[in-house]
Amino acid sequence: MFYQAGWVVSAGVMVVALRMWGLHVRDLERRTEEAERTREEAARARAMEERLRIARELHDSLTHNISVISVQSGVAVHLARKRGEEVPPALLAIQEASSDAARELRTTLSALRTDEDGDSSGLGHLDQLAVRARAAGLPVTVTVTGAERPLPPEVDQAAYRIVQEALNNVSRHAGPARATVHLHYDPTALSIQVDDDGAGAVGGTGRSGANGGVSANSTGLGLIGMRERVTALGGKLHAGPRDGGGFQVRAEFPARAR
């Protein structure tokens, strides 16, 4: 009888101990979750502070200057038309580009102040980009092969930026040149190729070499930005001299249909 009572007491103690241990474990899990939430909230707060700081810097340093360019170019276009003069295509390109830059900057600043991705540019604006390049004196031909389809937004935006930066590089560094832009859609990928036949410039501008090529390991900020955009989406980027002269940028994105 005594032993039976002892076993009952021992079993009761074990049950109570197990329950207390379970409560302790749940309390530890709750505290861990709270600590994790606190760390995440602190990280989000720090990230938001940094985004706001960048937004303020961009606003203070760029907004005014872009607005001045847009207003002054608009005034110049207006005065030329008022005098019955032909407006230089380059001036029209500056007016349109500055308006687009102001729009994109406003969108970017809005995105920095929220948690949303505000980049509204995509391949749907590619024709406008080509028109601006031609007006600025760069002949551009755009071709598209494969079955066009809606792309994931991040791929659509990155693809547009790759073409934009590649054409900017041609304008800045290739000298007198023509450029071709070729997009190819297949069921699981999008490839972009931008070629030019320019002579290029030698030096630290991101285009180097006798044929105006761009080293795949170039430290030019434009190429670094392109590479970051492509690799962030699991793609590949090649940038270098073409056989026979000129320069080529080729990007490949995995891009399944939406």
N, C-alpha and C positions, 0 to 999 in steps of 0.2 A: 504493500500500500504506500509505504513511504517512498519507494523507488518510483512508483507510478506518479505520485504527486510531484516528485522531482522532475520527471520527464515532462509533465504538463507545464510546470513552471518554466523549464528550459525552452520548450517549444514556444510558449508565450513570449518569453524574452526575445527569442529569435525573430518572431513575427514583428514585434515592436521595433527591433533593431533594423530589420529589412525595410519596414515602412519609413523609419527615420532616415535610413540611407537613401531611399527613393526620393523623399522630400528634399534631402540635401542635394542630390544629383539634379533634380528639377530646378532647385534654386540656383545652382551653379550654371545650368544651361540658360536660365533666365538672365542672370547677370552677364553671361558671355554675350548673349544676343543684344542686351542693352548697350554693352561696351562697344560691340561691333556697329550698332546703329549710331552711337555717339561719334565713333571714328569716321563713319561714312558721312554723317552730317557735317562734321568739321572739315572733311576733305572737300565736300561740295561747297561749303562756305568759302574755303580758301580759293577754290577754282573760280567761283563766282566773283570774288574780289579781284582776282587776276584778270578775268574777262572784262570787268568794269574798268579796270586800270587801262587795259589795252584799248577799250572803246574810247576812253577819254583822250588817250594819246593820239589815236587816229583822228578823232574829231578835231582836236586842237591843231594837229599838224597838216592834215590833208583837206578837210572839208572846205576851209576858206580858200586855199589855193586852187582847188578844182572848180569851185564856184566862180572865182575870178576868171579862170581860163574859159569856162562856159559862157559867162556874160560877155567877156571881151570878144570872143570869137563870134558870138551872136550879133553883137553890135557891128563888127566888121562886115559880116554877111549882109546885114540890113543896109548899111551905108553903101556897100557896093551895088546892091540891087536898086537902091534909091537913085544912085547916079547912072543907072542903066549899064553898069559894067558887068562883065562876066565874072562870077564868083569862082576863084581858083578851087579846083577839086580838093587840094590839100587843106584849104581853110574849111570846106564843108566837112571833111573827114575829122578835123580837129573839133569842130562844133559837135558832131555826132558822138565822137569818142568821149568828149568831156561830159556830155549829157549822160551817156551810158555809165561812165565812171562814177558820176555823182549818184546815179540810181543804185549801182552796185554797192557803193560805199554806204548809202543809207540802209540798204538791206543787210549789209555786214554788221553795221553798228547795232541795228535792231536785233540781229541774231546773237551778238555778243552780250546783249543785255538780257537775253532770255536763254532758255535751254533748247531752243529750236535751231535747226539748220536753215539759215536764210539765203543760201546761195541759189538764186533762181535762174542762173544761166545754164544752158544745156545745148545740145546739138541742134535744137530747134532754132537757135540764134546763129547757126553757122553761116547761113547765106548773108546775114547782115554783117558778120565779121569779115567775110570775103569782100563785100562791097566796100567796107571801110578801108581794107588793105589796098584795094585797087585805086580808090580815091586818093590814097596817100602815095601812090606811085608804084605799088608792088603788084604786078600782074599775077593773079591767082586763079587756078583752075581747081574745081572741086568735083570729084566723082564718087559715086556710091555704088557698091556692088553687094550682092546678096539680098536677102529679104529683110527690108527695114522693119523694125519692131520697137515697141516701147522698151526702154532699158531701165534697170534699177536706177533711182535718182542719183545715187552717189557715183555710179559709172557714167551716167549722162553728163553730170557736172564736170567730173574729172576729165572726160574725153574732150569736152569743149575747152577746158583750160589748157590741155596739152596742145591742141591746135593753136589756140590764142598765143601761148608763149612761144611756140615754134615759129609762127609767122612774125611775131615781134622780134625774135632773134634774127630772122632773115632780113627784116627791114633795118635793124641796127648794125648788123655785122657782115652781111653778104655782099654789100656793094650793089651795083646794078644786077638785078637777078629776076628770074621768074620762079614761082613756086607752084607746086601741085599738092593738093590734099586728097588723099584717097582713104575712104572708109570702107571696110568690108565686114558685113554681118554674116556669121554662121550660127547654127543653132545654139551653141554654148559659149561663143566668144565674140568680141569686137576687136578688130585691129585697125589702127590708125597709122598712116604713113604720110609724112610731110617731107617733100624733097625740094631742093633749090639747086640752081646751076650757077650760083654766085661764086666770086673769088674769095670772099671772106676777109677777115682781119686776123693778123697774128698777134698773140698776146694773151692777157689774162681776162678776156672778155667772155669766155665761155665758148668761143670758136677759135680754134688754133690749128696751125699746120699750113702747109703750102697750098693745099686745095680748099682751105676754108672749112675743114672738117671740125667736128667737135669730139673730143676724147670722151669715151664712155665713162672715164673716171674724172672728168672735168669738175673743178670746184666752183664753176659759175653758178650763182645763186638760182638763176632760172632753171638750169638743168637739175640742180639739187631739188628744187620744188617739184619739177616734173617727176623725177624719180620717186620722191616721197609719195606723191599722189598715186602713182601706178603701183608701187610695191605695197602700199597700205591696202589696196584692193586685191592683192594676190596676183598682180600682173607682172609684165616684164617691159623694160625700156631699153632700147638701143639708140645711141646717138653717136654719129661718127661720119667721117668723110665717105663720099660715094666714089665708086670706081669712075674714073674719067672726070672728076672734079665735082665740086658742090658739096652738099651737106644733106644728111638724112636723119630724121627722127622717126622711130617706129615704136609704137606702143601696142601691147596686146593685153586686153582685159578679159578675164572670165566674166561672161555676162549672159546668164540664162534669161530666157523670156520671162516677163513678169506674169 
